[in-house]
Amino acid sequence: MTVRETSAPLEANTHGLQRRLTGRQLSMIGLGGAIGTGLFLGSGLAISQAGPSTIIAYVVCGLVALVIAWALAEMVVVHPTAGAFGVLAHSYIGRWAGFVVRWTYWAIQCIAIGGEVIAAGIFVRFWWPEIPLWLTTIVFSIAILGVNASAVKLFGKVEYWFSMIKVSAIVAFILLGVALIVFGLPSRPPVGVGNLVSNGGFMPNGVQGLLLAMVFVIFSFIGTEVVSVTAAESENPARDVVRATRSMALRLALFYVVAITIVLAVVPWTETAQVGSNIHASPFVLVFAAAGIPAAATIMNFVVLTAALSSANANLYLTTRMLHSLAAHRYAPQWTGKLTKGGAPALALILSSAGMLLAAIISVVAADSAYLALFGISVFGALVVWILILITHIRFRIVRARHNLPQSPARLKGAPVTTLLAILFLTAVLVSTIFIDGLTWTWMAGVPFFALLLIAYYFVDKRTNAGGGRYDPLQEEIARTNAVSPGSDFAPAAEGSH
């Protein structure tokens, strides 16, 4: 990926949002959105499929996440507007894409927030099992709502320190792991790397196991797109978004790949796979236990609790900004676009918290099939959103070249080949969910959900005069630079069709 020294035009239109986030806050918010319980707990599920070759799965999926992050960075430094990739899809693919991407992202993140808050409550019961789950869930929900309802500067500070705790814990974990592998500790000799090839070899379940592991690993990287959403509230998007993307990508590569390698080297993969996502003995806890640290479970329980709260905090930020963007395009009730004096979309926050409450209630009291249906929408929706982001990037390059618009100061190296390869990979992952036990609901719930969204788009778009008056950063840039005449045949394509 390269960054050019030339500057690109930047939209000032943030729909009232305030540019208060610093570059270092953007970097940590990106990590906060990406590093969650998926890494600390869910890694055991991937290891159960592929054994030590899970390392390869993390490398491949990390490269795909890097492509997505840099494709977004290339686009949002040109159009740092509220709504980020939703507005970009609206401009470069069509109105229907902007509607579908933003409502889908809002829905799947609401589901994710509910799950993270419930997980945080469960983690507290690790210390105090007598505390009712509903009480801790409500307390954490109120706290996170309070942070998001305040000025964006306070949100940036809170998320910065949440992420700092996670990052510090992973760094300590890596240092301890390297010591165990290479030097050993007073209580035990060095373990070496023999566990990477024992118990069936490096790839005990063959290529099929590796491919199945990728299905689970890719979900660990969902959240890397958060940096693009913060562009409208960044102090200097052209500088900070690029730096934050580069920093986040490098740190994720270090944390994910190195941390998983240490887990697999220190503890036999058969033991790690057996615990799965059990908080009392997660893969990371096992490494601390192997070092002879008595408080291993307590330490990692605190870290995972912080990870859950950080992820819920960052995802609630994302949902409110997506809803705020939909209101600006008249695809959501206008009251959801109103801001507080501190610059927070408070009413959008209330509606987003209602989605969180619904997901929490269903996950606790509803039938298993209902929860699996919601999970299926989340899985299907996340992959489709990523694919549409990459398609938007291809259109971004084509349209700007066709109309002689300036190149972005941040360029994804190897595009469009790298973009196309990432699309093919994500499509293969999406198709493979059909054949995985527990994920069969992905298509059964996801396809009807998208069908309903498209039907809703038809009626909403028709009622609002086919998009008249909606903010379109691409059309604004074309008009500003006089790249095309008002009578160009491009205008209908940019607006999309029914």
Protein Blocks (a to p, Z undefined) as FASTA:
>chain_A
ZZdfbdcdddfbgghpacfbcfklmmmmmmmmmmcfklmmmmmmmmmmnmmmlmmmmmmm
mmmmmmmmmmmmmmmmmmccehijmmmmmmmnomklmmmmmmmmmmmmmmmmmmmmmmmm
mmmmmmmmmbcfklmmmmmmmmmmmmmmmcfklmmmmmmmmmmmmmmmmmmmmmmmmmmm
mnopfkbccebjmlmmgghijblnojmlmmmmmmmmmmmmgojlmmmmmmmmgfblmlmm
mmmmmmmmmmmmmmmmmmmmmmmmmpcfklmmmnmmafklgfklmmmmmnopaklmmmmm
mmmmmmmmmmmmmmmmmmmmmmmmmmmnopacfklmpccfkopafklmmmmmmmmmmmmm
mmmmmcfklmmmmmmmmmmmmmmmmmmmmmmmmmmmmmmmmnopacdfbdcehiaklmmm
mmmmmmmmmmmmmmpghilmmmmmmmmmmmmmmmmmmmmmmmnonogaiacfklmmmmmn
omacfkbcklmmmnopZZ
